[in-house]
Amino acid sequence: MVLTVTLEHGQQSTESAQFFIREVTDAEDETRKLKKPWKVSWEKSRAFWRYPIR
């Protein structure tokens, strides 16, 4: 599983997402319910730039 959060140019706010995985498909294409569902969540902080001061 790969999760990607992208930053749009000029975006001034943060984003977050959350979802649950309660069932999966096994190698024989059978649906299986998980005994303990996965909770997947992420949050993106506000973007900022650093410029070296000389």
C-alpha positions in Angstrom: 0.0 0.0 0.0 1.3 3.4 -1.0 -0.2 6.7 0.3 0.8 10.0 -1.2 0.0 13.5 -0.1 0.9 16.3 -2.5 1.3 20.0 -1.9 -0.3 22.4 -4.4 1.6 25.6 -5.3 0.5 28.5 -3.1 -1.6 26.3 -0.8 -2.0 28.1 2.6 -3.7 25.5 4.7 -3.2 21.9 5.8 -4.9 18.7 4.9 -5.7 15.5 6.7 -7.4 12.2 5.9 -8.5 9.1 7.7 -10.0 5.7 6.7 -10.5 2.2 7.9 -9.6 -1.1 6.2 -12.1 -3.7 7.5 -11.7 -6.5 4.8 -9.1 -7.6 2.3 -8.9 -10.0 -0.7 -6.6 -13.0 -0.3 -4.6 -14.8 -3.0 -7.6 -17.0 -4.0 -9.7 -13.8 -4.6 -11.7 -14.5 -1.4 -12.8 -11.5 0.8 -11.7 -11.8 4.4 -12.8 -9.6 7.3 -9.9 -8.5 9.5 -10.2 -9.3 13.3 -8.7 -5.9 14.0 -9.4 -3.3 11.3 -6.6 -1.0 10.3 -7.1 2.7 10.9 -5.0 4.7 8.4 -4.7 8.5 9.0 -2.3 11.2 8.1 -2.0 15.0 8.4 0.1 17.4 6.5 1.6 20.5 8.2 1.7 23.9 6.6 4.4 24.3 4.0 7.2 26.8 4.6 10.5 27.8 2.9 13.8 28.3 4.4 16.3 30.8 2.9 19.9 31.0 4.1 20.7 34.4 5.6 24.1 35.7 4.6 
